[in-house]
Amino acid sequence: MPDPVRDLVRLVRQRLADLADPARAEPMRAYMKSPMPYRGVTAQPLRAACRELYGAHPLPDRAAWEGCVRTLWDEASYREERYAATALAGHRLYRVHQDPATLALYRHLVVSGAWWDHVDTLATHHVGGLLAAYPVEVTPVIRSWAVDEDLWLRRTAVLSQLQRKAGTDLELLRDVLEANLEDSLHGREFFVRKAVGWALRQHARVDPGWVVAFVAEHEPRLSGLSRREALKHL
């Protein structure tokens, strides 16, 4: 009996093998400091392959979609398989499944991915999209992630409104930033300090006064890196 999940996983792996460039694989792995090897497939051909395969082989229901994302991710032998899983998670055919129940899947990807190349895409697009669409249900989850013991959930919370522009929930932004300043659990970690600065810098594009005031108010607790990033374009 056909298994659409396993069939699509097999097709994705085969396409990645066909596109593999061994000369690129090790430099890509070294740049990303990845314990998982690369095939050597760069972003553009990877995106094109995912668009083609996912469009030609739609999955029948939510369980199959999530099962395929998890299989590509959890059973990955090459890092590009995880990139393909992230692409499938956000594919247009499965927008109907983008609701608060999907946060459990994204939490799993963030915690197990545990590096910026995975986490930043999930935070700004996948989780950020859910926050924009379902603020009442998702905002409490973002607040809980902002104080979680996991560094990458904290980074996700800080970056979750990066694309909101004038629609940013300023109360939520303030709360997640204040929970991750330099005296917080992971506040001295580079990826938290950078995220704080990045979130402030991005919001400064639409509300520079708010950012300047936030930096001034939190000067003793704001790392030098976060401050420089926040004020970079002001």
N, C-alpha and C positions, 0 to 999 in steps of 0.2 A: 504494500500500500504506500502511495507517495507520502513523503514527509516534507512539507513545504519549508519548514525551518532548516532541517538538515540539508535539503537541496540548495537553498539559498546560501547557507554557510559554505557549502562545498564550492559553489560558483564564485563566491567572493574570494575564497582562498586560492582557487585556481587562477582567477584573473590577476590577483596580486603576484602570484608566482610567474605569470606570463610577463608582467610589467617589471619584474625585479631587475635591478641594476646593481650587481655585486660591488662595483667600484664605488657606489655612493653609500652602500649599506653601513660600513664601519664608520665613516665620517659622520653620518647622521646619528648613529648610536652614541658616538663619543660626544658630539655636541649636546645631545639631550641627556647625557650621563645615564643612559638607560641600561638596566640589567637585562632587559629583553632585547633580542636582536631586531634589526630592521631588514626588510627586503630591499630597501633602496628605492622605494617608490615615492616620488615627490608629490606635493600637494595637488597640483593641477591634474595630472593623470589619475590620481586617486579619486578626486572629486568626480571626474568624468566617468570613471568606471562605476562608482557608486550610483550616480544618476542613471546610467544605462541599466545596470542590473536591478536596481530597486524599482525603476519604472516598468521593467519588463516582467518582473516576478513579484507581484503584490502578494502580501500575506493576508490570510483570510480573516483574521480577527485580532483582538487585543492580545490574547494569550500568545498567539504565534509571533506577533510583532515583538513583544517583550521577551519571549523566549529566544528569538533570534538575536536580539541585542545582547542578552546575557550570554548566550553561547559564543558569539563572536568575541565578546569581551573576556569572559572567564576562561575560555579555552584557547585564548590567543597564544600563538607561538611566535608571532612577529608583531611589532608595535603598530604597524599599519592596520592590522586586524581590529585593533581597538579604535583607531581613527574611523574605520569603516562602521564599527558599532555605533559610535557617536553620530555619524552621518545618518545612519538608519533611525536612531532615536529621534532625530529632528526632521525626518523626511516629511514632505508635504502630504503624502498619502495617509499619514498617521496622525494628522492634526487633531482628529476626533479623540485621540487618546491623551491629548495634552491637557490633563486636569490634575487637581491636587493629589490624586491617588498615585500619579507617576513620580511624585517626589521620593518615594521609597527606592525606585529604580535609580534615580539620579543621585541619591545619597550613597548608594552602593558604588556607583561609578566614581564619584568624587573620592570616597574614602579609600577604595582599592586602587584608584588611579594615582593619587597622591603625588602628582607632579603638575607643574604649571601648564604644560601643553594640553593635557586633558582637562584640568580643572577650570581653566579660564574660559574655554569654549562652553563647557557645561554651565558655568556661573552666569555668563553674560547672555547667552542665547537660550538655553534650555530652561534653567531655573529662573532666569530673569523673565522669560516669556510667561511662565506660570504665575510669577508674582504680579506681572502687569495684568494678566487676564483674571486672576482670582485673588485679589489683594486681601480680602477678609480671611480666606482660608489659609493662604500661604504666608502672610506676614508673621503670624506667631511661629511658624516653622523657621523662618529666617532669623527671628530673634533668638530662638533656641540654638540654632547653628552658630550664631555669633559668639556664644559663650560655651560652645562645646569644647571638650578636651582635644578634639581633632583639629590640627592646624588648618587642614584643607577645607573643612567645613566652615571654619572662620573666614578663610579667604573668599570662599563662595558667597557667604553672607555679605561681606564688604563689597564685593564686585557685582552683586545681583541687580543693582539699579544703574549699571554703567551706561545703558542705552536709553534711559528714561528721559533725559534732558529736562524740559520744563515739567514733565509729569512725575518727577522724583518726589517720593514721600520723604520730606525733610526730617520728620520726627524719627522715622525708621533709619534714615541715613545717619543722623546724629547718634542714635542709640548703638548701631553696629560699629560705628567708628570709635565711640567712647569705650566700648567693650574691648577694643583691640589696640589701644595706645601702648606706649612703650612699657608701662608698668603692668600690663596684662599678662596672662599665662604664656602666650606666644609672642608678646609684643616686641621682643628683641630679635625675632626671626626675620630674616630678609624678606621672605615672601609675604609676611604680614605687613611689615613696614612699607614695602613697595605697594601693596594693595591699598593701604590707607591713603598713601599719596596719590595713587592713580585715581581712586574714587573722587578725591577732592579736586584733582586737576581736571577731571572730566566734568564735574559739576560746575567748575569755575567758568566753563564755556557759556553757561546760561545764567549763572548767578554768582558773579565774582565777589560781590559784597558779602554774601553768606560765607563763602570760603575764607575770605580774609578775616572775617570776624571769628570763624571757628578756629583758625590757626592762632589768632591772637589770644583767644580764650584758653586754648589748650597748650600753649607754648611749653610749659614745663614738662608735659607728658608726651609731647609729639617728638618723634625722632627727627634727627637732621634730614635723613633721607625722605621721610614723609613730608616734611615741610618744604624741601626743595622741589619735590614732585608737585605738591599742591600749588605752589606759586610760580611754577615754571613758565607759564604763559601770561603772567600778570605783570 
